[in-house]
């Protein structure tokens, strides 16, 4: 007999059949009722043990966390809360779990405690739901790009360039840290290192993706990126996953069209395929919101927020128009914002972005044409000489979720921008070559997977949407 998943047993019309199932015990009460879960669904299946005909030594080993193999009859449940249950005919203990030591007991645990036990936290409803959604979102991302003619590109993790120009990169080296080779000037001689030059872990695959877009047309990357930013906030990780499409012959307007269609597609996918997980997380978030002061509560529930994105057209607004709106807004005039908007050129904060989405336009917003001095060197300079063809997509509850731009395709302009930022041409000679040999308009954007998972699950800390978070002073597991 083939073992079935709990999800199959709860969804298929196969009652009154002999079945097999394997999973982990969530609870065992009255020496009779096992709540069994195997990770395939947020729901448990109840397994009813005939304790009078079950060996006492087996009963003692049915503890929270134990792995079991159950055989029995799937029948209509006599109790409330489930349609079917299993009348157990045979139970085998596959792996014991010491009830005195097992950390994930059937009670409420703090997220801090669960981070310390991240290897077991997916045995809880919240984290199993979050990680199933992360998996579904990842699949939906690949599906969207595959269905739309994109080629999946694997960009290097080890690089000699800094795509963002921020300098917050992890160094990759095989040199002896206690006795590295030195130059005549007394500096570390990286010519003696493994790669013959100073190298780092990548912060973005964008620059390499641009090279492939300029021959394959439409490509995307989806992989880990790294940022050595010493930040312990709820929004920062040292290791995170990025989705970065790049498209040849596409301008900023096309980039905005692509990003909007993409986001609606992946969110629609989880609304359709992860209903039970979303309903659970929606209810969890509502309970958490009840503990907050009214002013701090989200204006929308989780599922409502996801449908808000899918059902609304994304309003397109220039940065200049947004600054005027914010400068004249009540929160700004009454100094309710933590960061008061006083003049053009200000770098917008999450509170400003959320105001535009949730209060002013009441729909997702795409801001475009940002000041050049607050954006990256590779973004195309506009004719006014002070703004670039950048875009950010703003969502309710989170603010910016996507950042992108039309890329600077003009060789001399790109050289001037690099020189102004002290970016050596010899470091990016290959990137400049794209502007020499068949240059053309091209665009792309970046989406942090963890930011998307936070939005889709209602989780407030980025450490809780990645299996094993890497943060300052923490590389456990």
N, C-alpha and C positions, 0 to 999 in steps of 0.2 A: 504493500500500500504506500502511495506517495504522500509524504508529509506536506501539509498545506500551511500557508501563512495565516496568522490571525485575521489579517485584512480580508483574505479570501473567505474564511469561514464566516465572517460577519456580513459579507456582502453577497455571497453566492446563495442561491436557493437550493441548498443541498441538505436540508434538515432530514432527520431520521436516517442518516447514513453513518457508517463506521468511518472515523477519521483519525488522523495522526497529526500532532502539532508539537513543535519544539519551541521553547522560549524560556523566559526568566520569570520567577515568581515575584510579583509585586507585593501581594499580601496573601496570608493564609490564616483564615479565621475559623474558629469553632472546630478545628481538626477536620474541616469538611470542604470549605469553599476557597479555591485557589483563584486569584486574579492573575492571569497569565498575559504577558506581553512579549512580542518578539521583534519590536521595532518597525513593523510594517504599517502600523497605524497607531494613532494616539489612544485608541480604545483597547481595553483589556477584554479577554474572553473569560467568562467564568467556567471553571472546571470543578465539578462536584464529585468529591471523593467518597466512596463507600468505606468509611473508617472502620466499620465492623469487620470488613473482609480485607483490610489492608494491613500489612505487617507494621507493627508499632515502630520498628526500626526505620522504616521508610517514612512514616508520618513525622518522626522527629527530625528528619533531614529536609523536610519541605519548609524552608525558611526564606525570608525575603532575600532576593538576590541569587538564589539557587537556580541552576539551569536544569530543566526537566524535559523528558520526552513522554508525552501523554498519548494514550490510545483510548478511544471510547466512542460513544454514540452522540452525534450532534442532534439535539432535540430542542423543541420549543421551550423557552425558559418559563419557569413558574414564577420567578421573581420579577421585580420592577427594574428598569434600566437597561435591559438587554433583550433582544429578540430570541436569541438562541444561547444554549450552553452545552457543555460537554459532560455527559455522564461517564465518569472515568472507569474504564475496565482494567487498565494497566498503567502504572507510572514508574518510570525509570529516572533515577537521579543521575544526571550527566556531570554535574559539578556542584559540590557543596558550597555553602556560604555561611560563614560563622556569624550568627546573629549578634554576637557581642562586639564584633569588630567591623562589620559591614557598614560603611559610612552613609549610604543612601537609604536611610530608614524611611518608612511611610509616614513622613511628617514634613512640615514646611521647613525648607532650608534657605539660608540667605544666599544670594548670588556670590558673595565673597567666599563663603564656605565651598560652594560648588566649583568656583574657579580653582581652589586649592585641590579639588578632586575632579579635575577636568576629564580625567580618563574614565570616570564613571558617571559624569553628570548627564549624559544622554540617556540614562536610565530613568530620568525624570520626565514628566509630561512636557514641561516647558522646553527643555533643551532638545528632546527628541523632535518636537514640532518645529523648532527653529532650524535644526539641521536638515530635516526633510525639506523644508522650504528653501534652504540654501541650495540643496541638491536640485530641486525643481527649477529654481531660478537659473542655475548654471546650465541645465539642459535646455531651458527655453532660450537662453542667450545663444548657445551654439545652433539651435534649431532655426532661430530667426535669421542669423547670418548665412547659414547653409541654404535656407529657402530663398534667400535674396541674392544669391550668386557671389557671396564673399568667399575668399580663400583664407583658411586658418593658418596663421604664421607663428612659428615659435621663435621669438626674439631672445637674444642672449641674456643670461643672468649676470654674467661678468662683462664689464664694459670699461672703457677708458674715458668715456664722456659723461657729462652731467647734463641730462636733457632739460632739467628745470633751472639750472644755474644757481641752485641754492647752496650747493656744497655740503649738504647733510647726507653723506654717503658712507657706507661701511667699506673699509679698505679690505682688499683681498691680497694676501701676501704669504709667501713661504719663507721669507727671510727670518733669521734668528732675531727675535725681538730684543734679546739681551746684548747681542753683538752683531748688528747689521753691518754690511759693507758700506763704507762712506766714500763720498767724492772728495776731491782735493779741497773743496770748500767746507767739508765737514758735515754735509747733508747725506741722508740715506740715498744710496746709489741703487735706484730701482732698475737700472739696466742689468743688475745682477739677479733680479727677481725672476720668478717663473716665466712671466710673460714679457720680460724685458722692458717693462714700463709700469707706471703706477696704475693699478686697476681697482675697481670698486664693484659692489653689487648694484644693479641697476635701480633707478628710481622710476623708469618708464621705458616701455618698448616703442614709444612713438617715432623716434627718429629713424630707427631701423625699419619700422613698418612703412614709413613714407617711401623708403627706397623700393620696397616691393610693390607699393601701390602704383609707383611710376613705371611699372612694367606689367603687373598683373591686373591693374585697374581697381579692384576692390578687395582689401584684405582686412583682417582683424587679428589682434593678439588677445590672449586671455591667460594670464599667468601671474606669478608672484612678483612683487616689487618691494623695494626696501628703502627705508628712510631713517637715518640715524638722528632723528630729532628727539632731544631729551625732554619729552613731554609726557606727563602722566594724566592727561585728560581722558574723558570718556569717549573722545572722538579720534584718538590717535593710536596707531599701532606702528611698530618698527617693521613688521612684515605684513603685507596685505596684497590682495589680488585685484588686478586691474583689467578692464575690458577696453580696448583701444582700436576702433575701426579707423581706417584711412582710405580715402576714395579719390582717385584721379579725376580731373575735369569737373569737380563739384565745388561750387562756391558756398558762401556762408548761408545763403537761403536754403540750398539743398542740404547742407549740414543740419540745419534746424529741422527740416522736414524729416530727415533720416532719424535724428535723435528722438523726436516726438513719436514717430511711428514705432520705433524700437522699444521705447519705454512702455507704451500702451500695449504692445504685443506681449512682452515678458510678464507684465503685471496681470494681463488678462489670462495668461496661461496658469498662473498659480491660483487665481480666483476660480478657475474651472477645475483644476486638478488637486488642489489642497484645501478643499472646503472645510473639512473637519479640523485640521490644524489651525486654520485661520479663525474659525469660530471659537476654538479654545483660547487662542491668543487674544482675540477680541474681548472675550469675557475676562481674561486675566488682566488686560490693560484697563478695562473699565473699573475693576476692583481696585487697582493701584491708583487710578485717577481719583477715586472717592476719598482717598487719604490726603489729597492735596487741597490747598486753598482754591476756591473757585477761580481766582484770577490765573492760576497756574495750570488749570486743566485744559486739555486739548479740545478745540471746538468740534472735533469729529472723532468717532470711533475708528478702530483699525480698518475694518472692512469698508466703512463709509469713505475713509481716506483713500483707499485703493481705488474704489469706484469713482471717486472724485477726479482722479488722474485719468482713468480710462474714458470717462464720459464727457470730459471738458476739453475744448480746444485750448491749446497752450497760447496764451497772450504774448505777443512779441513787442517788447518795449526797449527803446534805446536806453543806455546808461544815463544819458543826459536827461531824458524825460523822467527816469526813475529818481534821479537826484532831486529834481524839482518837486516831485510828488512827496518824497521823504522830507525834504527841507520844510515844506509847507504843511506837513501832517501834524495832527494834534499831539501825538507822543513826542515828536521832536520839539514842537513849540513849548510844550509843558515840561520838557526835559525828562520825559519818562524813559526814553532810550538810554541805555548805558553808554552808548557812543553817539553823541549828538552830531548830526549832519550839518555842517556849516558851509561847506563850499564844494564845488565841482572838483573831482579828483580823489575824493575819499574812497577808501577801500570798504566795501559794504560788509557788514557783519550779519550773522544769522538772524538777529532780531529785525534788521531792516528787510532782509529777504522774506522772512515769514510775514511781515506786515504787508508787503506787496501782494503776496499770495493769498493770505487768509483774510485780510481786512479790506484791502483796496480793490484788487481785481477779482478776488474770490474765484480763482482758477489757477492752474499752474502757469508759470511765467517764464519766458525766455528773454533774458537781458542780453543786449548785444552792443557792439561798438564801445568798448571800454577804453579808459585812458591808457595810452601805451606804456607809461611808466609804472603801472601796477600789474602788467602782464608779461608773459615770457617773450624772449627774443625772436622766436620763430613765427610769431603771429603777424599777419599781413598788415602793413601800415596803410591807413586810409589816406585819401587825398588831402584831408585837413592837416595832416602831419602830426596830429596829437592823439588820435585814437587808432585802435587796431580792430580788425574784424574778428573779435572774440565773441563767444557766447557762453552763458551759464544758464542751466535749467534749474528753476527753483520749485521746490515741492512743499506742501504743507507739513508743518511739524519738524522739518529738518533743514529747510533752506536749500542751499546749493547741493545738487546731486550729480550733475554732469557739467564738465567744463570742456570747451573745445574752441576751435577757430578755423578760419581759412588760413592756410599756411603762406608764409612769404615766399613767393616763387621767383622774385627778381633778385638776381645775383648781387648786384651792387648795393641794393638796399639792405639785403641780409648781411653783407659784409660790414656795412656801416653800423648796423645794430649790434653785431658781434663785437666790433671794435669798441663801441661805447660801453660795453659791459665787460671788456677785457677777456673775451673768449677767444683764445688763439685759433687762427684759421687752420693751423696744422693738426689740431685735435679733431676737427670736423671737416677735413678735406673731402671726404667721401660724401658728406651731406651737401657741401657746396657743389660737388660735381653734378648733382641732380639739377641744379640751376644752369649748368653749362650745356648739358646734353638732353635736349628735348624738354625743357621746362614747361610747365603748364599749371594752371589753377588746380589746387587740390586742398582738401579739407579733412578734418577728423575731430574726434572728441575722446575723452576719457571718462570712464565710470568706475568708481571703486565698488567692487562687489560687496564689501562689508557695509558700505553706506546704503546700498540697495537693500541688503538683507535687514538692516536696522529699520528701514522704512517699511518693509513688507511684513515685519514681525512685531513691530511696536517696541522692540527692545531699546533701552535707553543708553546702554553702554556697549561700545564696539567690541570689548573683550568677550561679550556673550554671544557673538554671532560668527565666531571663527573657532575651529576646534581647539587649537592651542595658541593663545595669544602671546605674541612677543612684544614686550614692553620694557622700558628701562628697569634694570636690575631683575629681570624675569625672563628666563629661558628654560623653564621647567618642562618636563615631558619630552 
